[in-house]
Amino acid sequence: MKKLIILPVLLMVTTVFSQRISPDKIDDISIHPITHGTLALEWNNKVIYVDPFGGGAKFEGLKAPDIILITDIHGDHLNPATLKAIETSKATFVVPQAVADRLPGEFKKTLVVINNGEKKDIQNINIEAIPMYNLPEDETSRHTKGRGNGYVVKLGKNRIYLSGDTEDIPEMRALKNIDIAFVCMNLPFTMNVEQAADAVLDFKPKIVYPYHYRGRPNISDTQAFKKLVNDKNKKIEVRLRNWYQ
């Protein structure tokens, strides 16, 4: 009797786990959607975690990171509990100054501060810090200009844009030659569907993933985003993945 009860449970857990970590492959890059604004990238034996959040269990089955990118000070981006639950011993943390100021000391052994407009080569990977902020640009902004970073990461021939928490800002629209983009959608902290789609139509990435959308279809309808983009530009591939399993 025990075997009959336990086996289906084990099979269900295994199935869910395998679905959760199944990566997308783009050229020689593996992309692992994890949750919300969190993902992992694998390329050339290097592993990059972006905004580790959601607890250590969400990273089970993934290789330990060589680089950890953190975009902002908010808890769904800088999350000490998750950082303590994952293997970070070989990781270089790449963060804006505001994050460096709040990062627990145990993670500052290998720390690179990069601020808006700066470019640095980290472990032979070029990383550029892109502004991310809310409008209007004043002290009431949920994300003030200069505090957080979006990133453009060069992996082989591909330029990957990670928006972080940003509104529809001119610096995003001015991006060039983006192969893969991760673009946020959720109010009141980032953009609505129409803003995100319009910005994507402006900077024209080859492939775009809407992420950081909190699973709220009344605010962040990913199917509506895809339609808005592809009705005007069918060449942009919109990839929809479930970030909230």
N, C-alpha and C positions, 0 to 999 in steps of 0.2 A: 504493500500500500504506500509506504513512504517513497519508493522509487517512482510510483505513478504520479505522486504529487510534486516531488522535487524536480523531476526531469523536465516537465513543461516549463516550470519557473526558470530553470537554468537555460533552457532553449530560448525563452523569451528575453532574458537578460542578455544572452549572447547576441541575439538578433538586434536588439536595440543598440547594444554597444558597437556592433559592427557597422550599423547604419550611421551612428553618430560620428565615427572617426573616418568613414570612407571619404577619401580626398577627391577633389577635382584635379585633373592633370591638364596643365597648359604648357606645352613644350616640355621642358625638363623641370618644371616647378610643380610641386604638390601643394594644394591649398586645402587646409582643414578648417572649415567653419566650426566654431566651438559654441559660442553663445553671444548674443547681443553685439557688442563691438569687439569681440575677442576672436582671434584666429591664429593659426600657425601656418608658416610657410617653410617648405623644405626645398633646398636647391644646392646641388654640388656638395653634398655631405654637410651642409650647414642648415641649422634649424632656427627660425625666428619666431618668437611668440610676440603677439601684439596685444597689449592691454590685458594681461592674464587676470581673469575674473571668474567667479562662479564656483570656486573650490577645487581642490586637487583632483577629485574624481573625474572631472571633465577632461583632464589631460592624460588619463590612463591610456596606455598604448602608444603614446607619442614619445618620440625621442626627447631627451633633455635639451633645452635651448642653448644655443651658442650666443644669441643676441636676444635681449628683451627690449622692445620698444614700448614706451609709455607715453601717452599723448597728453594727459591732463591729471589734475589733482583729485577729481571726483572719484568716489568709491567704486564706480563701475569701470574705472581705468587704472587708477592706482589703488590696488587692493592688497594690503599687507597680509591678510589672512590667506589669500590664495598664494601669494609669493612664498609664504612659509610652508605651504603644503606641497609645493612642487620642487623639483631638483633644479637649483640655480647655481650650483657650485662652479660651473665653468662659464656662466653667462656674463656677458658684458651688458650692462644696463645703459640704454641710450634714452635720455630724457631731457625735457626743458628744465630750466633752473628752478621753477616753482615746484616741480616734482622732486628734484634733487633735494630741495630744502625739507621736504616731508618724508623722504624715503628713509625707512629704518636703517640704522647704521650697519647692520649685518649685510645689507645689499649694496653698500657703497665701496666695497673692495675694488670692484672693477666698474667704474662709473664714468660715462662720457656725457657731458652736458653739451647740448646743441640747441641753439635758439633760432627763432624765425629767420629764414634767409641764409642760414649757414649750411655748408656741406662738409661731410667728413667721411673718410674711408674707414670702416670698422671691419676688421677681419677680411679685408679685400672686397668689401661690399660698400658701394657708394650710397650714402644716406643723406637726403636733403630735408631740412625742416621747413615746412610750409605753414603759413599762418592759419589758425583756426579760431574763429571768434563769432560772437553774436553781434547783431546790429540792434540799436545804434551803438556806436563805439563810445560808451561812457561807463561810469562807475556802477550803473544799475545792470550792466550786462551779466548774464549768467556765465558767459565765457568772455573774459576781457582779452583784447588784442595783445599778443605777446606772451600771455601766460602759458598757453598750450601749443602743441605742435600737431599738425598733420605731417605726413611723411611721404616722400617719393623715394622708393627703394629700387635700386638697379640690380636685377638678378639676371645675369647673362645678357641677352638681347632685350629683355623685357623691363619696362619702367612701370612700377606698381605704385599707385596712389592710395594712401590710407587717409581718409578725411578726418578721422577723429570726430569730435563734436564741433561742427561748424554750421554757420548759417550760409546763405547764398552770397558769398563774398567775391569780390573781383579777383582776388588772388587765385581762387579755385577756377573761375572761368578763364583765367589767363594761362592755365596749364597747357603744355604742348607735348605731343608725342607720348601720351599715356597709353600703355597697352592694356593694363588691368586696373580698374578703379573699384574701391570700396567706398560707397557713398551713404552717409547717414540720413535717416528720415525719422524724426519724432519731434513733436511739439510739446512744450515750448522751448526745448533746449537746442534744437537744430533746425531742420527744414521740414516743410510739408511736402506732399507728393509732387505738387506742381513746381515748387521751387527746385527740388532735387532734379526732376526730369529736365527742366529748362536749363539748369546749369550743365548737366551732362550733354545736352544737345549743343551747348556752346563749346565745351572743351573736347568733346568727341573721343572718348576712350574707345579702344577696340572692343573691350569686354568690360561690363560693369556689373557689380554685385550691389544691390541695396542691402544694407545691414544696419544694425543699431536702430531697429524700427519697433522694438518692444511688442511686436505681435498685435498691434491695435489697428484693425482694418479701417476703422473710421478716421484714423489720422494717417496711417502709413500703409496704404493698400499697395502692396508690391505688384499685383497684377495691373492696377491702374498706372503705376509708374512705368511698367514695361510697355503698356499700350501707348502712353504719352510719348515715350522715347521712340518706339518703332513706327508709330504713325507718321513721324516726321523724318526718321532716319533708320531705315532697315539694316544699315550696315553695322550699327552698334549692337553687339550681342549682349542681351540682358539675361543674366543668369540668376534665377530665383532659387534660393536654398532656405531650408527651415533652420533658423538660428535659435529657435525656442522650443526644442524637443522636451 
